[in-house]
């Protein structure tokens, strides 16, 4: 996985010291793209910035977003980090081994939730896979910067030890998250129009469809077909509704 195509995304980080320390960890491993969703207001704090020693360019260059969907809109693979043992998950090493194949020449976003609570369910639904760092059961929690370092380390090792596969550019590029979300929105509206989804709780079924589409890694062309399908289904639903009336 090309390191210049990897974005580390922190959602509502509570402590600026954690953000600063994570910046140093990223630069240690040749990574430099940090995206912040609702960051703490005191990123300029002098004592905290000291923890980003030598990586102030990463901290100062961090892009800020109002929500996770905006922060990952240009990614083709979004991976959430989780400490919950019940969630099926990749290890950081598995992530490093599989990311290039899943992303092609597209961007990879690795998402970290708030230190105390983790990502909200709506945010997790935007993520295609989950990565969990194995730890000893007696003390399983990791500091945010430690987690960033471990995942960045595995990506760095994988990138340093491999060469780009030949002919990779011949395959169609995967659709970005923004493109896929637009297609899923159209499909959701169509399925609601024909009564396939329960309007009181459409995500009970549609969340499974969302996971299916994420696993399929559709191309931009395939997402365009999905959008057309959604529009046609919505049109048919309106016609049927009019005839019933």
N, C-alpha and C positions, 0 to 999 in steps of 0.2 A: 504494500500500500504506500503510495507516494505521500510523504509526510506533509507536503504543501497542500494536500487535498483533505486534510483532517482538521475539523473544528471541534474544540472542547467547549461545551456549552454548560454554563452554571446557572441554574434557575433559583432565584431568590436566595443567594448565599447570605448567611446571617453575619459573618465575620469578615471584615476586610483583610485581617491577617491571613485567613485561609486562602483568600483570593490571591494575595501577594505571594504567599509561599508556593501556591500552585503555579504561578507564572514562572518562578525560578525552576520548578520541576519540569515544566514544558520546555524551557530553553535548554536545560540539561540534555534533553532527548531530541533536540533539533526541531521542535514544534513551536509554532508561534501564533496560531490563530485561536484567540479566546473570544467567546461571545457570552455576554451577560444579560440575563433576563431579570429585571428589577433588582439591580445590584444595590449594596448598601451605599448610603450617601457619602461616606467618609473615605473614599478611595485615595484621597490625597493625604491622608494621615501620615505624618512623617515616620512614626515608629513602625506602623504597619508596612509602609513602603520599603523599610529597611530589609524586610523579609524577602523582598523581590530583588535582592542585590544582583546586579548584572543583567536583570531581565526587566528593567523598567520599560523597555520598548514594547514588551508583550503586554504589560499592565496598561500603559498609556494608549496602546493601539487596540485595546479590547473594544469590540463593537457592542453597542447596547440596543436591546430590543424590549418592546412592551410585553411580548408574550412568546411562548415557546414556538408556536406555529410560524411566527415570523422569523425566528432565529434559525430554524431548520428548513425553511422553504426551498432553498437551493440544494439540499442534500438528496442523495439517492438512497442512502441507508442511514437510519437513525437508530442508535443503540442506547438504551437506558441503562444506567448503573443501578443496582439494587442489592441490598443486604438481606433481603427476605429469602430465607432458605426454601420457602414453598414455591417460589417462582422458578420455572425451567429457565436455565441460563447458560450462556457460554462462559468459559474462563477467559481472562485477558489473553492468554496464549491462543485460544481458539478464535477469538476475535481477530487477532493479528494474522492468523493463518487464513481466515475466510474473507476478510474485508475486501481485499483486492478483487477477488473473483466476483463478489456481490456488487462492488461499486464500479468496476471498469475504470473509466476516466472521470467518474463522477465523484462528488464529495461525500465524505463520511462525517457524521455528527455524533459525538459521544456526549451524552447528557447526564448531568449530575443534579440531583434535587437538593432541596434545603437540608442542612445538616441534621436537624431534629426530626423532620417528618418525611422526607423523601418526596418524590413526585406525586402530584395528584392523579387520580384515575384518568381524567380527561387528557392529561399530559402523557401518561403512559400509553394511551391509545394512539398517540402520534408516533410512537416508537415501534420499529419493526422487530427488534430483538432486545434481549436483556443480557447484560454481562454482570457477573458476580465474582468478586475476588475471594478465593477460598482462604479462610482464617481458622484459627484454633477456636473450638467451641467455648472455651473458658473465657475468652475475651475477643469477641468477633468484630467489634466496631472499629472502623478506621477513620482517621482524620481525613477531611476532604483533600488536602494537599497530598497525603500519603496515597490515597486512591488514584489521584491524577498521575502521580509519579509511576505507580506500578503499571497502569495501563499504557502510559506513554513509553515506558521502558520496553514492554513487549512489542509495541508497534515499531520502535526504533530498531530492536534486534531483528525483527522480521524484514524490515526495509533494508537493513545493512547486509543481510545475508542472502538476498534474492535479487534477480534481475527481472526486468519487465518481460512478460511472455510475448513471443513473436506473434504477429497477426492479431493482437488484442484489439487494435483499432478497427478491424473488419466487422466486429459485432456491433449491433445497434446499441446506442447508449441507453442506460436505464432512465426512466422518467424521474424528475426531481420530486421531492415531497410536495412542493406546491402544486405541480401538475397533477400528481396522484390525488391530492386532497380535492382539487377542483373536479376531477372525474368522479370521485366517490360522492361528492355533494350532489352532482347531477343524477347519479344512480340512486342515491337515497331518496331524492325527490320523486323519481319515477316509481320506485317501489312503494312509496307512500301513496302515490296517486292511484295505483291499482289495488291497494289494500293488502299488499304482501307483508308490509311492516305494520305493527300495532302503533298508531299515532301516540298512544299514551306512554309507550316505552320502546321506541324504535331501535335503540341501541342494544336491546336484549339479543336481537338477531343480527343487526347490522355490524356489531363489533366483530362477529365471526367472519363476516364477509370482508371487513377491513383487514383482518389478519390474513385471510386467504390471498387478497390482492397484494399485500406487502410481501408475502412469501414468494409470490409469482415473479416479483421484480419486473413489472411491465415496462416496455419502452414508451417513449413519447408517442409514437404512432399507435401503440396499443391503448394508451390512456385516451387518445383522441377517439378511438373506436368505442371505448367505454362511455365517454361523454355523449357520443351520438346515440348509443343504446339507451342511456338514461333519459335523454330528451324524447326519443321515440316512445319509450314506455310511458313517460309522463303525458305525452300527447294522446296516446291510446287510452290512458286512464281518464282523461278529461272527456274524450268522446264517449266512452262507456258510461261515465257519470251523467253526461247530457242525455243519452238515450234512456237511462233508467229514470231520469227526471221526467 
